[in-house]
C-alpha cells in the first residue's frame, strides 16, 4: 500500500512539474502594457534606444533593442516594439544576431522549437510549406494574452533565410468585437 501511495505521489509531482502556463502576459521582464521607459529600466544597460528603423514588423515600430541576447547557446538580437505614436509595448521580436548559414539557422530553429515546447507545450498550430524555391516552417502558440510565433524561411540554392521568434500581445479590443 505504501508503494502505491508513493507511486501516486511521484506521478502527481511529475505531472505538476510539466504543467504548461495557461497564459503568457509578455516576454522576459516585459509585461504587455508596460511603457518603453519601464522596459528600459527592467533591462538596464542591456537595452538600447532604437531609431525605429530596426525590427522586421510592418505593423510595429522598434523602440528598444538588445543586440546580443543569449537563448541557450543561440545569440539573438531583440526588438522591443510599439504601435506607431505609442509608448506601450505590443511586440517583442527575436532574430539571429548574425547572418548564419542555412545549417546554423536549421539548428537554431530546432533548438528554439524544443525549448519553446518544453516551456509552453505543443504548438497550437504548425505549418510546413515546401515550395519550389522556398521552405517555410511556422509554429504558433496561442494564449489569451499572447501569440508566440517561431518561423524559419529558407531559400533553396541561395543560402539565404530568415529565422524569427515573435511574442505579440493579443488585441483584446478586437476580441471583444468579434
Phi, psi and omega in degrees: 000319179298322181292326178293316179296316179297318179296319178297319178297314179298315180299316179298319179296320179295314180297317180296322180291335181265004181297127180269154182295147175278336179209155175232121187250031179155206178220130178056234180277356183266130174247143180301137183099347174294153174273165176300319179298319178295320178294320178298318178296318182296321183261352175057221183294344180294327180262130180245147176297148180244152177277002177090359182265350179278184180082166183243358184284143174268346182261328186248162181243131178290128178248329177226155176219149171237116190274339183221081184249127183267128170243094190065235178267001184268125177270124183231161170250142185245135177243120180257120195233154177230170168291154176304144178062029177224155175247005180270128184288132181238340182208146171233124181243138176240140177220160178299139184292326180246166175268087185279174175285164184301324180295324178290319177299317180297317179295318179295319178301313180298316180296316179294319178301313180299314181296316179296321179292324177295322183278318189246356182087191181294146178295152176290325181217144179221127180230141175223126181232120177251099177274183180295322184242347181226155173234130182237130176236126180225130174240137181228133172247126182246125178236165180304325184254347189213144169245126180251126182232123173252126181222149178218121177242128182233130176267122184290136175082352182247353185051046176232134179196174181225134174235128181215158178222119182242135169248115185238131178293139176290138177278094186291333176294318179294322178299323180291335182274327184282000000 
